[in-house]
Amino acid sequence: MPPKQRITREMILEKSFAMFCREGMEAVNARSVAKALNCSTQPIFSYFAGMDDLKNALDQKARDAFEASISSETSQGDPLERSCASYVRFAGEQPCLFAHLFLRMGEAQNSPAMNSELMEAIVRAEAESEGLSLDAAKELCTSLWVFAHGLAAVQASGKNAFSAERVAEMLARLREGLVIRLKN
């Protein structure tokens, strides 16, 4: 009977994900993961078909972490401002994940907000609450998300850290101005 393997798929994912969060996806390779787990590369390749398979699992784990972060905060207060603030907060707390998900050059990337069911619901809610047409509400949401993306990129770069209160204030002020403009 062969000895029981002490390294599990979950251990590999967790250690790899921690490396990904700290250093970015480029730091994740078979040797670095094996070293972090204090094992050979064999367990990695017994659970994953190759490094692309592991990286795809890490990519999905990053997306799941992002979705959980956004959806947990949009149930309180204004959903548009809360989701934008949550996006900026995620960028500051998880800069490597944020960069991987939303700042990669040369790859077509969807904004987390522009195509989601959540954004469609927010657009409808904004149209109703502010008395805007669906097109105007979509313009409001798009403009606020573009601004939030800029704030998030700044947060992720570590060049400037805005407090959660300051982010909320900037988003609220911009939203207010956009609503006034779109109603006229």
Accessible surface in RSA format (square Angstrom, percent):
REM  Atomic radii and reference values for relative SASA: ProtOr
REM  Chains: A
REM  Algorithm: Lee & Richards
REM  Probe-radius: 1.40
REM  Slices: 20
REM RES _ NUM      All-atoms   Total-Side   Main-Chain    Non-polar    All polar
REM                ABS   REL    ABS   REL    ABS   REL    ABS   REL    ABS   REL
RES MET A   1   230.76 119.5 149.15  98.7  81.61 194.3 120.91 102.8 109.85 145.5
RES PRO A   2   114.82  83.7  97.52  88.9  17.30  62.9 104.17  86.0  10.64  66.1
RES PRO A   3   128.13  93.4 102.83  93.7  25.30  92.0 113.77  93.9  14.36  89.2
RES LYS A   4   196.85  96.0 163.48 100.3  33.37  79.5 115.13 103.6  81.71  87.0
RES GLN A   5    70.17  39.2  50.54  36.9  19.63  46.7  36.36  77.4  33.81  25.6
RES ARG A   6   151.67  63.7 131.65  67.1  20.02  47.7  79.05 108.0  72.62  44.0
RES ILE A   7     2.84   1.6   2.83   2.1   0.01   0.0   2.83   2.0   0.01   0.0
RES THR A   8    60.49  43.0  60.49  61.3   0.00   0.0  57.51  77.3   2.97   4.5
RES ARG A   9   101.92  42.8 100.68  51.3   1.24   3.0  41.02  56.1  60.91  36.9
RES GLU A  10    96.60  55.5  94.59  71.6   2.01   4.8  55.52 107.4  41.08  33.5
RES MET A  11    78.37  40.6  72.39  47.9   5.98  14.2  65.98  56.1  12.38  16.4
RES ILE A  12     0.00   0.0   0.00   0.0   0.00   0.0   0.00   0.0   0.00   0.0
RES LEU A  13    16.97   9.5  16.97  12.1   0.00   0.0  16.97  11.9   0.00   0.0
RES GLU A  14    80.75  46.4  76.12  57.6   4.63  11.0  39.93  77.2  40.82  33.3
RES LYS A  15    81.66  39.8  78.32  48.1   3.34   7.9  28.00  25.2  53.67  57.2
RES SER A  16     0.00   0.0   0.00   0.0   0.00   0.0   0.00   0.0   0.00   0.0
RES PHE A  17    29.75  14.9  29.75  18.4   0.00   0.0  29.75  18.0   0.00   0.0
RES ALA A  18    39.92  36.7  32.49  50.1   7.43  16.9  38.73  54.5   1.20   3.2
RES MET A  19    10.52   5.4  10.52   7.0   0.00   0.0  10.49   8.9   0.03   0.0
RES PHE A  20     0.00   0.0   0.00   0.0   0.00   0.0   0.00   0.0   0.00   0.0
RES CYS A  21    28.49  21.5  20.02  22.3   8.47  19.9  14.42  36.5  14.07  15.2
RES ARG A  22   152.45  64.0 123.53  63.0  28.92  68.9  74.69 102.1  77.75  47.1
RES GLU A  23    92.97  53.4  71.86  54.4  21.11  50.3  34.27  66.3  58.70  47.9
RES GLY A  24     5.96   7.3   0.00   N/A   5.96   7.3   5.96  16.3   0.00   0.0
RES MET A  25    20.96  10.9  19.23  12.7   1.73   4.1  19.23  16.4   1.73   2.3
RES GLU A  26   144.65  83.0 117.85  89.2  26.80  63.8  72.91 141.0  71.73  58.6
RES ALA A  27    22.53  20.7  10.20  15.7  12.33  28.1  20.24  28.5   2.29   6.1
RES VAL A  28     0.44   0.3   0.00   0.0   0.44   1.1   0.00   0.0   0.44   1.2
RES ASN A  29    69.25  47.8  68.59  66.3   0.66   1.6  31.53  75.9  37.72  36.5
RES ALA A  30    15.19  14.0  13.60  21.0   1.59   3.6  13.60  19.2   1.59   4.2
RES ARG A  31   200.06  84.0 194.15  99.0   5.90  14.1  67.56  92.3 132.50  80.3
RES SER A  32    30.90  26.1  22.28  29.7   8.62  19.9  27.86  59.3   3.04   4.3
RES VAL A  33     0.00   0.0   0.00   0.0   0.00   0.0   0.00   0.0   0.00   0.0
RES ALA A  34     5.26   4.8   5.26   8.1   0.00   0.0   5.26   7.4   0.00   0.0
RES LYS A  35   173.19  84.5 153.40  94.1  19.80  47.1 104.64  94.2  68.56  73.0
RES ALA A  36    44.28  40.7  15.39  23.8  28.89  65.7  27.09  38.1  17.20  45.6
RES LEU A  37    14.67   8.2   5.35   3.8   9.32  23.4   8.77   6.2   5.90  15.9
RES ASN A  38   122.97  84.8 113.59 109.8   9.39  22.6  25.87  62.3  97.10  93.9
RES CYS A  39    32.61  24.7   6.59   7.3  26.02  61.2  19.35  49.0  13.26  14.3
RES SER A  40    70.54  59.6  53.87  71.9  16.67  38.4  53.76 114.5  16.78  23.5
RES THR A  41    46.43  33.0  44.67  45.3   1.75   4.2  16.98  22.8  29.45  44.5
RES GLN A  42   108.21  60.5 100.94  73.8   7.27  17.3  60.17 128.1  48.05  36.4
RES PRO A  43     9.66   7.0   9.66   8.8   0.00   0.0   9.66   8.0   0.00   0.0
RES ILE A  44     0.00   0.0   0.00   0.0   0.00   0.0   0.00   0.0   0.00   0.0
RES PHE A  45    91.44  45.7  70.91  43.9  20.53  53.4  71.56  43.4  19.88  56.9
RES SER A  46    61.84  52.3  21.00  28.0  40.84  94.1  30.82  65.6  31.03  43.5
RES TYR A  47    77.16  36.0  55.38  31.5  21.78  56.7  41.98  31.5  35.18  43.4
RES PHE A  48     2.49   1.2   0.02   0.0   2.48   6.4   2.13   1.3   0.37   1.1
RES ALA A  49   104.00  95.6  57.19  88.3  46.81 106.5  69.69  98.1  34.31  90.9
RES GLY A  50    19.09  23.5   0.00   N/A  19.09  23.5  18.77  51.5   0.32   0.7
RES MET A  51    39.84  20.6  34.77  23.0   5.07  12.1  34.77  29.6   5.07   6.7
RES ASP A  52   113.36  79.4 109.96 109.4   3.40   8.0  32.55  76.6  80.81  80.6
RES ASP A  53    54.42  38.1  49.45  49.2   4.97  11.8  10.56  24.9  43.86  43.7
RES LEU A  54     0.00   0.0   0.00   0.0   0.00   0.0   0.00   0.0   0.00   0.0
RES LYS A  55    59.52  29.0  58.59  35.9   0.92   2.2  23.42  21.1  36.10  38.5
RES ASN A  56   101.36  69.9  94.94  91.7   6.42  15.5  24.18  58.2  77.18  74.6
RES ALA A  57    24.17  22.2  11.57  17.9  12.60  28.7  19.93  28.1   4.25  11.3
RES LEU A  58     0.00   0.0   0.00   0.0   0.00   0.0   0.00   0.0   0.00   0.0
RES ASP A  59    31.73  22.2  31.73  31.6   0.00   0.0  10.78  25.4  20.95  20.9
RES GLN A  60    94.33  52.7  94.17  68.8   0.16   0.4  41.23  87.8  53.10  40.3
RES LYS A  61    56.68  27.7  52.77  32.4   3.91   9.3  23.12  20.8  33.56  35.7
RES ALA A  62     0.00   0.0   0.00   0.0   0.00   0.0   0.00   0.0   0.00   0.0
RES ARG A  63    92.26  38.7  91.38  46.6   0.89   2.1  32.20  44.0  60.06  36.4
RES ASP A  64    77.10  54.0  71.38  71.0   5.72  13.5  27.79  65.4  49.31  49.2
RES ALA A  65    37.00  34.0  23.59  36.4  13.41  30.5  33.03  46.5   3.97  10.5
RES PHE A  66     6.98   3.5   6.98   4.3   0.00   0.0   6.98   4.2   0.00   0.0
RES GLU A  67    98.98  56.8  98.82  74.8   0.16   0.4  40.36  78.1  58.61  47.9
RES ALA A  68    60.98  56.1  50.65  78.2  10.34  23.5  58.06  81.8   2.93   7.8
RES SER A  69    17.85  15.1   9.85  13.1   8.00  18.4  17.47  37.2   0.38   0.5
RES ILE A  70     7.88   4.5   7.88   5.9   0.00   0.0   7.88   5.7   0.00   0.0
RES SER A  71    66.61  56.3  54.89  73.3  11.73  27.0  37.31  79.4  29.31  41.1
RES SER A  72    73.39  62.0  48.63  64.9  24.76  57.0  49.32 105.0  24.07  33.7
RES GLU A  73    34.35  19.7  34.35  26.0   0.00   0.0  14.65  28.3  19.70  16.1
RES THR A  74    18.11  12.9  10.50  10.6   7.61  18.1   1.20   1.6  16.90  25.6
RES SER A  75    98.34  83.1  57.21  76.4  41.13  94.8  53.21 113.3  45.13  63.2
RES GLN A  76   111.14  62.1 106.24  77.6   4.90  11.7  42.49  90.4  68.65  52.1
RES GLY A  77    66.14  81.6   0.00   N/A  66.14  81.6  39.32 107.9  26.82  60.1
RES ASP A  78    45.33  31.8  31.77  31.6  13.55  32.1  26.05  61.3  19.28  19.2
RES PRO A  79    44.26  32.3  44.26  40.3   0.00   0.0  44.26  36.5   0.00   0.0
RES LEU A  80     0.00   0.0   0.00   0.0   0.00   0.0   0.00   0.0   0.00   0.0
RES GLU A  81    35.95  20.6  35.44  26.8   0.51   1.2   7.30  14.1  28.65  23.4
RES ARG A  82    76.72  32.2  76.10  38.8   0.62   1.5  20.00  27.3  56.72  34.4
RES SER A  83     0.01   0.0   0.01   0.0   0.00   0.0   0.01   0.0   0.00   0.0
RES CYS A  84     0.00   0.0   0.00   0.0   0.00   0.0   0.00   0.0   0.00   0.0
RES ALA A  85    19.96  18.3  16.85  26.0   3.10   7.1  16.85  23.7   3.10   8.2
RES SER A  86     0.13   0.1   0.00   0.0   0.13   0.3   0.13   0.3   0.00   0.0
RES TYR A  87     2.02   0.9   2.02   1.2   0.00   0.0   0.26   0.2   1.76   2.2
RES VAL A  88     0.83   0.5   0.83   0.7   0.00   0.0   0.83   0.7   0.00   0.0
RES ARG A  89    73.63  30.9  65.98  33.6   7.65  18.2  56.34  77.0  17.29  10.5
RES PHE A  90     6.25   3.1   6.25   3.9   0.00   0.0   6.25   3.8   0.00   0.0
RES ALA A  91     0.00   0.0   0.00   0.0   0.00   0.0   0.00   0.0   0.00   0.0
RES GLY A  92    36.76  45.3   0.00   N/A  36.76  45.3  14.59  40.0  22.17  49.7
RES GLU A  93   106.26  61.0  80.62  61.0  25.63  61.0  42.24  81.7  64.01  52.3
RES GLN A  94    57.19  32.0  57.00  41.7   0.19   0.4   7.22  15.4  49.97  37.9
RES PRO A  95    50.52  36.8  48.77  44.5   1.74   6.3  49.08  40.5   1.44   8.9
RES CYS A  96    31.04  23.5  24.63  27.5   6.40  15.0   4.42  11.2  26.61  28.7
RES LEU A  97     1.00   0.6   1.00   0.7   0.00   0.0   1.00   0.7   0.00   0.0
RES PHE A  98     0.00   0.0   0.00   0.0   0.00   0.0   0.00   0.0   0.00   0.0
RES ALA A  99    39.22  36.1  37.64  58.1   1.58   3.6  37.95  53.4   1.27   3.4
RES HIS A 100    21.96  12.0  17.13  11.9   4.82  12.3  17.09  17.6   4.87   5.7
RES LEU A 101     4.19   2.3   0.75   0.5   3.43   8.6   0.75   0.5   3.43   9.2
RES PHE A 102    22.94  11.5  10.21   6.3  12.72  33.1  10.90   6.6  12.04  34.5
RES LEU A 103    65.03  36.2  46.19  33.0  18.84  47.4  51.85  36.4  13.18  35.5
RES ARG A 104    74.72  31.4  59.95  30.6  14.77  35.2  35.91  49.1  38.81  23.5
RES MET A 105   178.97  92.7 155.36 102.8  23.61  56.2 126.80 107.8  52.17  69.1
RES GLY A 106    87.83 108.3   0.00   N/A  87.83 108.3  45.27 124.2  42.55  95.3
RES GLU A 107    93.02  53.4  74.85  56.6  18.17  43.3  33.34  64.5  59.68  48.7
RES ALA A 108   114.51 105.3  69.77 107.7  44.74 101.8  81.33 114.5  33.18  87.9
RES GLN A 109    56.74  31.7  19.51  14.3  37.23  88.6  24.16  51.4  32.58  24.7
RES ASN A 110   108.96  75.1  92.65  89.5  16.30  39.3  17.43  41.9  91.53  88.5
RES SER A 111    38.88  32.9  24.08  32.1  14.80  34.1  26.07  55.5  12.81  17.9
RES PRO A 112    24.95  18.2   4.04   3.7  20.91  76.0  15.36  12.7   9.59  59.6
RES ALA A 113     3.92   3.6   0.36   0.6   3.56   8.1   3.92   5.5   0.00   0.0
RES MET A 114    65.10  33.7  46.08  30.5  19.02  45.3  38.48  32.7  26.62  35.3
RES ASN A 115    96.98  66.9  72.02  69.6  24.96  60.1  34.16  82.2  62.82  60.7
RES SER A 116    37.05  31.3  27.20  36.3   9.85  22.7  34.72  73.9   2.33   3.3
RES GLU A 117   150.00  86.1 141.94 107.4   8.07  19.2  56.00 108.3  94.00  76.8
RES LEU A 118    67.67  37.7  59.48  42.6   8.20  20.6  64.77  45.5   2.91   7.8
RES MET A 119    12.13   6.3  11.91   7.9   0.21   0.5  12.03  10.2   0.10   0.1
RES GLU A 120    95.07  54.6  92.09  69.7   2.98   7.1  31.87  61.6  63.20  51.6
RES ALA A 121    44.18  40.6  39.03  60.2   5.15  11.7  39.79  56.0   4.39  11.6
RES ILE A 122     4.31   2.5   3.41   2.5   0.91   2.2   4.31   3.1   0.00   0.0
RES VAL A 123    16.69  11.0  16.69  15.1   0.00   0.0  16.69  14.5   0.00   0.0
RES ARG A 124   133.97  56.2 129.38  66.0   4.59  10.9  58.72  80.3  75.24  45.6
RES ALA A 125    46.24  42.5  36.09  55.7  10.15  23.1  44.35  62.4   1.90   5.0
RES GLU A 126     3.50   2.0   3.43   2.6   0.07   0.2   0.13   0.2   3.38   2.8
RES ALA A 127    11.86  10.9   8.69  13.4   3.17   7.2   9.15  12.9   2.71   7.2
RES GLU A 128   155.60  89.3 127.94  96.8  27.67  65.9  50.12  97.0 105.48  86.1
RES SER A 129    84.37  71.3  45.69  61.0  38.69  89.1  50.41 107.3  33.96  47.6
RES GLU A 130    35.89  20.6  32.25  24.4   3.64   8.7   2.68   5.2  33.20  27.1
RES GLY A 131    68.29  84.2   0.00   N/A  68.29  84.2  37.58 103.1  30.71  68.8
RES LEU A 132    16.22   9.0   2.79   2.0  13.43  33.8   6.08   4.3  10.14  27.3
RES SER A 133    72.06  60.9  52.26  69.7  19.81  45.6  56.11 119.5  15.95  22.3
RES LEU A 134   105.96  59.0  99.24  71.0   6.72  16.9  99.49  69.9   6.47  17.4
RES ASP A 135   119.79  83.9 111.88 111.4   7.91  18.7  32.55  76.6  87.24  87.0
RES ALA A 136    18.78  17.3  13.31  20.5   5.47  12.5  17.89  25.2   0.89   2.4
RES ALA A 137     0.00   0.0   0.00   0.0   0.00   0.0   0.00   0.0   0.00   0.0
RES LYS A 138   122.37  59.7 122.37  75.1   0.00   0.0  65.58  59.0  56.79  60.5
RES GLU A 139    79.04  45.4  76.22  57.7   2.82   6.7  20.27  39.2  58.77  48.0
RES LEU A 140     0.02   0.0   0.00   0.0   0.02   0.0   0.02   0.0   0.00   0.0
RES CYS A 141     1.87   1.4   1.82   2.0   0.06   0.1   1.87   4.7   0.00   0.0
RES THR A 142    45.72  32.5  45.18  45.8   0.53   1.3  38.24  51.4   7.48  11.3
RES SER A 143    28.53  24.1  19.25  25.7   9.28  21.4  14.87  31.7  13.66  19.1
RES LEU A 144     0.00   0.0   0.00   0.0   0.00   0.0   0.00   0.0   0.00   0.0
RES TRP A 145     7.27   2.9   6.34   3.1   0.93   2.2   6.39   3.4   0.88   1.4
RES VAL A 146    94.00  61.9  88.29  79.9   5.71  13.8  90.25  78.4   3.75  10.2
RES PHE A 147    71.97  36.0  64.23  39.8   7.74  20.1  70.78  42.9   1.20   3.4
RES ALA A 148     0.00   0.0   0.00   0.0   0.00   0.0   0.00   0.0   0.00   0.0
RES HIS A 149    62.25  34.0  62.25  43.3   0.00   0.0  44.69  46.1  17.56  20.4
RES GLY A 150    34.28  42.3   0.00   N/A  34.28  42.3  33.53  92.0   0.75   1.7
RES LEU A 151    14.47   8.1  12.35   8.8   2.12   5.3  12.78   9.0   1.68   4.5
RES ALA A 152     0.00   0.0   0.00   0.0   0.00   0.0   0.00   0.0   0.00   0.0
RES ALA A 153    29.40  27.0  25.80  39.8   3.60   8.2  26.16  36.8   3.24   8.6
RES VAL A 154    56.40  37.1  54.06  48.9   2.34   5.6  56.28  48.9   0.12   0.3
RES GLN A 155    24.18  13.5  14.59  10.7   9.59  22.8   1.68   3.6  22.50  17.1
RES ALA A 156    16.38  15.1   2.70   4.2  13.68  31.1   2.87   4.0  13.51  35.8
RES SER A 157    63.81  53.9  28.29  37.7  35.53  81.8  39.38  83.9  24.43  34.2
RES GLY A 158    63.98  78.9   0.00   N/A  63.98  78.9  32.30  88.6  31.68  70.9
RES LYS A 159   176.13  85.9 140.96  86.5  35.17  83.7  91.14  82.0  84.99  90.5
RES ASN A 160    71.18  49.1  65.31  63.1   5.87  14.1  16.65  40.1  54.53  52.7
RES ALA A 161    94.09  86.5  65.16 100.6  28.93  65.8  65.57  92.3  28.51  75.5
RES PHE A 162    52.39  26.2  40.44  25.1  11.95  31.1  43.20  26.2   9.19  26.3
RES SER A 163    59.69  50.4  42.76  57.1  16.93  39.0  46.31  98.6  13.38  18.7
RES ALA A 164    73.61  67.7  55.79  86.1  17.82  40.5  63.00  88.7  10.61  28.1
RES GLU A 165   131.15  75.3 122.99  93.0   8.15  19.4  71.67 138.6  59.48  48.6
RES ARG A 166    95.91  40.3  93.34  47.6   2.58   6.1  34.50  47.1  61.42  37.2
RES VAL A 167     4.69   3.1   4.69   4.2   0.00   0.0   4.69   4.1   0.00   0.0
RES ALA A 168    48.08  44.2  44.95  69.4   3.13   7.1  47.33  66.6   0.75   2.0
RES GLU A 169    77.59  44.5  68.81  52.1   8.78  20.9  30.10  58.2  47.48  38.8
RES MET A 170    26.36  13.7  21.99  14.6   4.37  10.4  10.90   9.3  15.47  20.5
RES LEU A 171     0.27   0.2   0.27   0.2   0.00   0.0   0.27   0.2   0.00   0.0
RES ALA A 172    40.85  37.6  37.67  58.1   3.18   7.2  37.93  53.4   2.92   7.7
RES ARG A 173   153.12  64.3 145.10  74.0   8.02  19.1  67.02  91.6  86.11  52.2
RES LEU A 174    56.24  31.3  50.07  35.8   6.17  15.5  55.62  39.1   0.62   1.7
RES ARG A 175    27.41  11.5  27.41  14.0   0.00   0.0   0.41   0.6  27.00  16.4
RES GLU A 176   112.81  64.8 107.84  81.6   4.97  11.8  34.20  66.1  78.61  64.2
RES GLY A 177    38.16  47.1   0.00   N/A  38.16  47.1  32.31  88.7   5.85  13.1
RES LEU A 178    22.79  12.7  21.69  15.5   1.10   2.8  22.05  15.5   0.74   2.0
RES VAL A 179    12.25   8.1  12.25  11.1   0.00   0.0  12.25  10.6   0.00   0.0
RES ILE A 180   100.78  57.3  98.35  73.3   2.42   5.8 100.50  72.4   0.28   0.8
RES ARG A 181   146.51  61.5 134.93  68.8  11.58  27.6  64.84  88.6  81.67  49.5
RES LEU A 182    37.29  20.8  16.49  11.8  20.80  52.3  18.81  13.2  18.49  49.7
RES LYS A 183   116.86  57.0  81.22  49.8  35.65  84.9  47.06  42.4  69.81  74.4
RES ASN A 184   150.34 103.7  88.81  85.8  61.53 148.2  58.57 141.0  91.77  88.7
END  Absolute sums over single chains surface
CHAIN  1 A    10430.3       8345.0       2085.3       5844.6       4585.7
END  Absolute sums over all chains
TOTAL         10430.3       8345.0       2085.3       5844.6       4585.7
